[in-house]
Amino acid sequence: MKRYCLALDLVDDPQLISEYEAYHREVSAEIKKSITDSGITAMEIYRVGNRLFMIMEVDDTFSFERKGAMDAANPAVQAWEQLMWKYQQALPVAKPGEKWLLMDQLFSL
């Protein structure tokens, strides 16, 4: 089992942040299935201010390339991602088109 940690910012607006959180309290079964079908076995998202932090645990079938291809071929995921861009904004260090950025591990106990 491998773990990845990623970061992304939200638009710094309390109303938009509240809406974003509401969407994540009721994620559709189709979106959840797209996550697990890609080899992600566990996913958590945390927030402080407008910064998001995601922890993903994945099995041996997972790759970011495979997940990207699966998402691109899934109209429900594309609609979800389009909707989420209303609330999300790329980190200042992101390249054009990048959303969630993989974080480097600095410490482990």
Long-range contacts (C-beta under 8 A, 24 or more apart in sequence): 1-41, 1-57, 1-58, 1-59, 2-57, 2-58, 2-62, 3-55, 3-56, 3-57, 3-58, 4-55, 4-56, 4-58, 4-102, 5-53, 5-54, 5-55, 5-56, 5-102, 5-103, 5-105, 6-53, 6-54, 6-56, 6-100, 6-101, 6-102, 6-103, 7-51, 7-52, 7-53, 7-54, 7-91, 7-100, 7-101, 7-103, 8-51, 8-52, 8-54, 8-88, 8-89, 8-90, 8-91, 8-99, 8-100, 8-101, 9-50, 9-51, 9-52, 9-88, 9-89, 9-90, 9-91, 10-47, 10-50, 10-51, 10-52, 10-87, 10-88, 10-89, 11-50, 11-86, 11-87, 11-88, 11-89, 12-49, 12-50, 16-86, 16-87, 17-47, 17-50, 17-87, 19-87, 20-84, 20-87, 20-88, 21-47, 23-83, 23-84, 23-87, 28-76, 28-80, 30-76, 31-76, 31-77, 31-80, 34-70, 34-71, 34-74, 34-76, 34-77, 37-70, 38-62, 38-66, 38-67, 38-70, 38-71, 39-63, 39-66, 39-67, 40-67, 52-88, 53-103, 54-100
